[in-house]
Amino acid sequence: MSNLKMKEAALIYLDRSGSLQKFIDDCKSYNDSKQNYAVYRFNILINPSDIVELDAELGNHILHQPLKAAQVFQSVCFIAVKTLSLIGQLQTENQINIVLKLTHLPPLPSYSLDLCDFPLDYTSQRFYMMQGIVIAMTTVTKYTQGARFLCSDEACPLSKGFQYIRVHVPGATESATVRNDFLCNLCSSSLQEDRKFRVLGDKQIVEIITTKALHAFQGYSNNQPFRFQSLTIFLRDESVNKMNIGSEYKIIGIPTCVKTSQTAVCIEANSITFCNPKVPSGISDNLRCLLSLTSGSCWKFTAILANIFASQIVPPGTYSLLKLCLLMSLVQTSDRNKELEDCLDILIITSDTLLVERLLNFSINLVPRGIRHPVSTEIFPTLSRNKYGTGAVSIQAGSALLAKGGICFIGDLASHKKDKLEQLQSAVESRSTTVYISGKKFGDDMDQQMTFPVQCSFWSFVDMDSSSRRNTQKTNTLIGQMDCSLIPANLVEAFGLLINCNESSPCHPLLPTVQHTLKKAIDPEGPLYVASKQFKTEDFEKLLSFAKNLNVEFSLEAERMIHGYYLASRRIRTDSICGPKLSASALKYLVSLSEAHARLNLRNKVLKEDVLIAALLFETSLTLKYGATVFCVAPNALFPFELCNEEYLEQRDIYLTQCQQQLQQFIATYGPGTAIFASDE
C-alpha cells in the first residue's frame, strides 16, 4: 500500500509540474523514430521541496534512496506508456531508464559534502551538494547507457524479448553494465549481449578542489597546517561539456567508491550550477568618510589609496605608482561568469625585488583568484593520461586557467625558460592558449586541439641587478628608454604596463624603508602607522570586491579624448620602415585603465580625468619601451609630490590639471579628425 501511495504521489507531481507533458513529448519522439531501442531514457526534473509537501515518504526516498525512488517513477511511466499507447515498440518495464534531476537540496549541513572533511561518506548512495573549482578535465568518451542480453540456449523462452536489460546506475563501472559472465535466471545458461541494441552515452571526468585550497596557491599562511585533495566528478550525457576549467560550480551528486589502481572516492554528478558570489553592499565606514572628504576632486581619493595601501609591507608614501597600478589591475578582476576582456597585465623593472615581490604577494591575496605561480609547475594547461583507464586524455589547468577572473603572479621572468616565455607572449596577445592532443601518443584515431580562454591578468618583474643583466646592458638607448634587452622584445610589448620601480635608488630616501623593516622585525603583528589602524586589509578587500562589480560607461568627452590620444600617439610612433609601434590592443589597455580608475573612485561614469590618468600611465610605459616623444611625460607625473598633507594633494591636482591641458593640446596637434571641445563649448 505504501508503494502504491508513492506511485500515486509521483503521478500527481508529474502532472502538476508539467513533467508528464514533457514525458509524453519525449515518448512521441521515440515512437516517431520507428526504431527499436533496448533502453528508453527519460530525464525528470525534481523539486524536492514540492515533492516533500506532496508526499513526505516519496520525498524521503528521493533524497536518501534515489535508486528506489527512480524505480517508483519508472513503474508510473511504464503504466503511462502502455495506457496511452505512447511507444509501440516498448515491451517491458526494464526498458525504461528514469534519471531524476534535482533542482536543489535542503540547505542543511547533512546534505553538504565538505571536500576538506575526512573521511568522505560514499556508502549511503544518496545525494550530496558540494562546491569546488575545476582544475582538470578529460576529453569526452563513450560509455554504455544500457544493453540487451539474451539467453544463449535457444530453447529457453528468455532467448528472445527484452527481459534482460542492463542499465548504468550511479557509481557503476563499465564492466558492471556489460560483461560475459551473466547467467540466465531460468536455465542458468550464459547470457550473450545483443550488440546491435547497445545504447551509448557521453562521459567526461573532471577534478575539482575546494575554494579553500586556493590558499595553497596564494602564498597564504596562518601558521595552521591544512590538507586538501581533488575530488573526481563523473559527468554523463547532458552534463558533458557543461563545466569549464577554472570555474567554480555547485554540484549535486552521489558519492561512490571507484577501484582502479587505487581506491578513490568519486561523485556521479546529477546537476551542475555555476557559482555567482554575493556582491557586497558597500565599503567600510572609514573609506566612505574618506571618499566624502575628497569628493571635490577626481584624483585625491585614489592618490590617498595608493599612498596608504599595503602599509604592512612598505611605508606609506613609497612605491605609490606601483601600488596605484596594482589597485587598478585588481579592480579589473571579476567574480562573474563572464568573459574577462579588461585585463591589466603589469611588468615591473626593479632592483628592489624583495620588497616588490612581497608587495605583489600581499596584493594577490585581496581577490579570490589571486594565484602565486610556483616555478616547479606549469603556467598553462598540460596533458596526462587519465588514471581511471577510460582512454581519455586529462587536461590539467595550470596557474593561468586556475586564476580565471583574477591575477596570475608568475614571479621573476628570468626564472622561466625561453619556450615558456614564448607561450606566455602568445597567451597575453591572443588571450587564449591551445593544447594539442596527439592521437598516436594517447591512442586516438586522430589528432585534436583544444583552445581555452585566458581570463586573468599577469604580473611579473625583472631584476635589474641580476649579473646577466649587468653584463649585457646596452648603451645606445633613447631618452627615457629602459634597457630590456634580456627580455624578448615582443613579450615586453605584449604587457600593457611597463613600470620602472627604483625606490632604492639615490633619488629616493631609504630611511623610511629601513625604519619600517626594523619595526616589523621587533613587532611583526603590530600596526606601524596611523593609516594601518584606520584602513585595514579587510577595508581594501571590501573596496575591491564592491568596486569591481560596478558597471561603468564612458562619457562623451572621455570617449573623444581616449580616441584622440590613441590616434595622436600612434601617429607620432609610426616608423616609415617598421610601421606603427602601437597595436590595436593599445586602445583596449587605455579603455581598461580608464575604467579601472573610475571604478577605484567608485564611479559609474568614466570622465576625462580618468582618461588623463590612463594616458599618463600608458605614456610612461611607452617611454620606457621606446623612448620619449613630443608628448613628454615625467617618470613621476602621477605623484610629483610627497602626499604629506592636504596642501600637497592640492598641488598635485593643479599639476594634473596642467597635464590635462597639455594632453588636449597634444591631441589637437597630432590627432587629425578628432574633436576636442572646451567645457564652455
PyMOL commands that set and color helices and strands:
alter all, ss='L'
color gray80, all
select helices_A, chain A and resi 2-17+19-32+48-54+56-64+66-84+93-95+109-111+157-159+174-177+195-197+211-217+237-239+285-293+300-308+320-330+353-364+398-402+413-415+418-430+439-442+467-471+489-494+511-522+530-534+537-547+556-572+585-600+608-626+646-670
alter helices_A, ss='H'
color red, helices_A
select strands_A, chain A and resi 40-46+96-102+128-138+141-151+164-167+191-193+199-209+231-236+248-259+263-274+346-350+370-372+382-385+393-396+407-412+432-437+448-453+457-463+497-501+553-554+574-575+579-580+605-606
alter strands_A, ss='S'
color yellow, strands_A
deselect
rebuild
show_as cartoon
